[in-house]
């Protein structure tokens, strides 16, 4: 397997810049996930690594070799697409080994590699079936098997689970994770689903409008988002944001005045604010409480409650009209229109300046 390195990689379609200068290193054996909203450039960037889209400028290296202008077939990569793209008239075994037949591999070698891939993906009992006789999850495993037999340096996945139902998506996430552990391969995976990114990745690359917003492990991005975009994108449900004013406070603290006049003090760390500075405070729904002890209380009116069994989601409106979501215990109940007291723990609060940059990240470990 091999590391992947991109240096100032750009892509333009005519006058439109889609990828605006990406620098990134994916280590050998790492599972890296590109995540971001639709149209952010994540699939385009993956296709540039695969060689399916030409790199307008910049440099791509795979395993230390310059692959910027190398043909896709010679890059040592294998790609799994959102569409299974299986040949309906071929059996599972024939579909898995098709690429090897096209490159002239001996029949015995094709059979050996096909058996290894089929055993790994639990397809050994399905090798004689046609795609029409398979479930969606089985078809996707066949598509992955077709990539495995090529023994590539790098596996590329372009939203491979998008066509599956919720239960199959969870199952396939687990299977791809196990596959990564077994192969110890370099894998780059594209998804718009940040839950997939959080559960599968060693490293997450958050893209927005053709630029990288932040790179880090799932927990780094969850606990220490670098800006408002990452804070709002990573986490499900998304982080709540409210406008506040910040002022210096004694003892290396910052005083935050929240809507309704509630006051919170948080450690300043390296952050410096001026008296009355406008900031945005972010806090995740799972860190809020309803009616319990907290460092500050926000009066709110319940708009909607979702009872999910293991948890209850309250959607409330604050006094200033801001919408908040609160993840409560599954036994919590309230009727729409009820007045709720939303508890905010200071340790869970993130603070962002007027440019959207994080100046304080909450730290619940202290």
N, C-alpha and C positions, 0 to 999 in steps of 0.2 A: 504494500500500500504506500501512500505518499501524501506529503503535505501539499496544500494549495496556497498560492500566494498571488494576490492582486495588487498592483501598484498603479494608482491614478487612472483606473479603468473608467472609460467613458463610452457612452453610446448615444448617437444621435440618429433620429429619423428625419432627414431633411434639416429644417431649422429647429426642430424640437429636441431638446436634450432630455433623455429618459434616464440615463445613469450619469451622474454629474461629478465623477471623480471618486472612485471607491478604492480605499486601501484596506486590505484585509488579509490575515493569515489564518488558515485552518490547519491545525497540527495533524500529523500522521496519526490515524486511528481515531480522530475526534468526530463526534456527531454534532454537526453545526446546523442550526435551523435559521433560515431567513424568514422573518415574519413582518407583517405590515398590512395596511389596508389595501383594498383592490386598487390597482394602478400605481402602486408605489415603486415598481420596477424589480420586484423580487424574482419573478419568473424570467424576465429578460436577463437579469444577471446570471441566473442559473444556465440559461440557454447560451450565454456568452462563454461560460466555463466549458459547456459541452461542445461548443463550436457550431451550434445551430444558428447563432446570431454573430455577425462579424463585430469585432471590437473596433470602435471608431478610433480610439487612442488609448495608450497605456500598455501595461505588460501583464501577462498571465503566465505563471510557472506552475507546473505540476511535477512533483518529485524533483525539483531543482532544475527542470528543463523548461526552456522557453516554449510555450505552446500557443503564443499569441496568434500565429498565422498557420498553425498545423491543422490538417484536415481532421474532422470529428472522429473518423475511424482510427486515427493514429494517436489519439490523446490518452488512451488508456482509461477511458471513462465509460460507464454504462448508465443509461437513464431509464427511469420508470416514470411513465406519464400518468396523468389523471385518467385518460382513456386507456383501457386495458390493451387495445390494439392486438387482439389475438386473431389468428386465422381460424375461421369457423369450421373449415373442412379438415383441419389437422387435429390430431389428438393432443393431449397435454404434453406427452413426451416429445412429440414433433414440434410443438410450439416452443418448448423450452430449448430444444437443441437447434432451432432453425438458424440462428445467427452463426453457430459453429459450422453448420453445413455450408452456409454461404461463403465462409472463409476457408473451406476445404479441409477441415479437420477430419482425421480418420474416424470411421464409424465406432471403433472401440473406444476412442477418447471421448467422443460425443456421448456414448452410452454411460461411460464412467462418470463424467461430469453431471449428466442429467440425473443419475441415481443419487449422487451426493446432494444436489440441490433439492431433489424431491424428498429425500429423507429429512433434510434440514427444515423443509417447509411443510412437512406432513402431507405430501402429495403422492406418496409412494403407492397408495391404493387407488389413485385416480388417473394414472398415467395413460390408460387406454380410453379415457372419456374424451368427448368433444366439449368445447367451451359452452355449448348450449345446455349441457348436462351439469354445469357447475353453478354454485352460488356466486354472488358478487365477491365475497371474501376469498373464495377459492380461485376465481379468475385473477384477482389481484395478486395472489400468491404465485400463480403461474407467471404473471408478468415480472414479478420479482425474481423468480427462478431463472427466467430468460436472461436477466442481468447477472445473476450469480455465476452462471456457467461460463461467462466470458472472462471471469477472474480479473476484473478491472482493478486499476489502482484506486479509483474513486467511484463511489456510487452517488448518483444524482436522482433525487425524488422530487417531482413537480406535482404537489398536491395530490398524492396517490390515493388518499382516502375520501376525497370529496364526493364520490358517487356512492358511498356506502351509508347504510343507516346507522343510527347512533350506537347501537349495541356492537355492530361489526367494526365500527371505527375504534371503539375501545379495545376490542380483541386484536385488531390489526396493529394498533399502537404497541401493545404488549409484544406481539410477534416480531415487529420490526426492531424493537428494543433488544429482544433476545438474539435476533439475527446479528445485530451490531456487536453484542458481547461475544458471540460465537466466532464471527469473522474477524473481529478487531480491525475493521476496515474504516477508512475515511469515508464519511457520509455527509452529504449536504442535502438538506431537506427544505422544501418550500411549503409554507402553509399560511393561510390568513387566520387560522384558528390558534389563538395564543394558548389555549389549553393543551393542544398538541405540542406546541413549542415548549411549554413549561414541563411537561411530563417526559419528553423524549430527549431533550438537548443536553449536551455538555456545555455548549456555547450558543447563545442566541444573538442574532444580528437583527436589530430593529431598523427597518428601512421606512423612509417617508419621502415621497416626491423625489426619488432618485438619489438620496443621500443617506448615509448611515447616521442614525440618531444616537445609538449606543450599542456597545458590544459587551457581553458579560455572561456569567452563568445565570440560570433561571432565578436563583435566590438573590443574586446581586441586583438584577433588574427589578425584582419584586420589592426588595427592602431599600434599595438605594437608586431609584430612578434619577437620571441626570437632568430630566426636564419634564415639562407638563405633558408632552406628547407620549413619552415612554410611560410615565406614571398613569396616564389615562388608558393606554393600550394594554399594558401588562397587568393581569389580574382580572378575575371574573367572580362577581360583578366588578365593574370598573371603579376606580377610585372616585370619591366625592371631592368636589372643589368648592370652596367658598372664598369670597373676597374678605380681606381683613386689613387692619392697619397694624404696623409693627413699630415698636419703639425700644430703645436700649433700656435694660433694667439692671439693678444692682446684682452683683455676684456672678457676672458673666452670663446673664440671662437676657432673653428677648421677650417682651410682653406683647401678646397678640390680642387685639380687641376684635371679637367676632360679632356677627350680626346679632342684634338684640342687646349688645353691651356685655356679653359674657367675656371674661378675661382668662387667658391662658399664658403661662410663662414656660418657655422652653429653653434648653441650653443653647447658647449662641454658637459655641464651637468657634470656627474660623469666620462665621458670618458677621458682617457689619451692616447695621441698618441706621437710618436717621429717624428722628422722632416723627411719627405720623406717616411713615413710608407705606405705600400701598403694596400689598403682597397677596398671593393666593395661598391658602392653606388647603392641603390635601389630606384626607384620612380615608382609609379603606372601610367598606361596609362591615367587614367582620371584626373590626376593632372598636366599633361603636357599641354602646349599650342602650337598653330601653329602661329608664327609670332606676337604673342602678347607680352605685357610687362612681364618680368620675371627677376629673379636674375642672370640667366646665359643663354646663347644661345648656342645650339649645332647645327652646320651645318649638314644637312642630305639630302639624296637623296631618293625620294619616290620610293618604289619598287612595292607596291600594295595598292589600295584603295578599301574598302568595304563600300558601301552605304546602310545603314540599315534603313533609314527613320528618326528615332529619333536620330541617331548618325552616325558618319562616323568613320571608323577605318582606320588609316593610318599606313602602315608597311614600315618603313624607315631603311636606313643603315647609320650609323654614319661614320665619317672620318676614325676611326680606324677599320672599318669593323663590328662593333657591330650592331646587329639587335635590333630595338626598335619598340614598338607599341604605338600609340597615339590615344586616344579616343577624337574625336573632335565633334563639333556641327553637327547635321544632315544636315545642309545647306553647310558645308565646302566641297569644291571640289578642286581637283588637278589631274594632269595627271601623270602617271608613268614616272619616269625620271626627274620630276621637283625637283628643289632645294628648300628645306624647312628650315626654322629657327625654331628649337624646343626649346621652352622656358621651363626652369626648375625652379620651385620655391624652394627656400632653405628650407622652412618650411615643405615641403612634402618629403624631402629626408631622407632615412634610411641609416645608415652606419654599415657595417659588417667587422669584423677583418679577419685576414688570416685564422682563424679556422671556419669562418662562423657564429660566434656569433654576435648578434646585440649589438653595443656599443652606438648607437644613434638611436632613433626612431623619425620620423617626427611627428610634432604636428601642425596640421592646425587650431586648436582651439585658438591658441595664436594670 
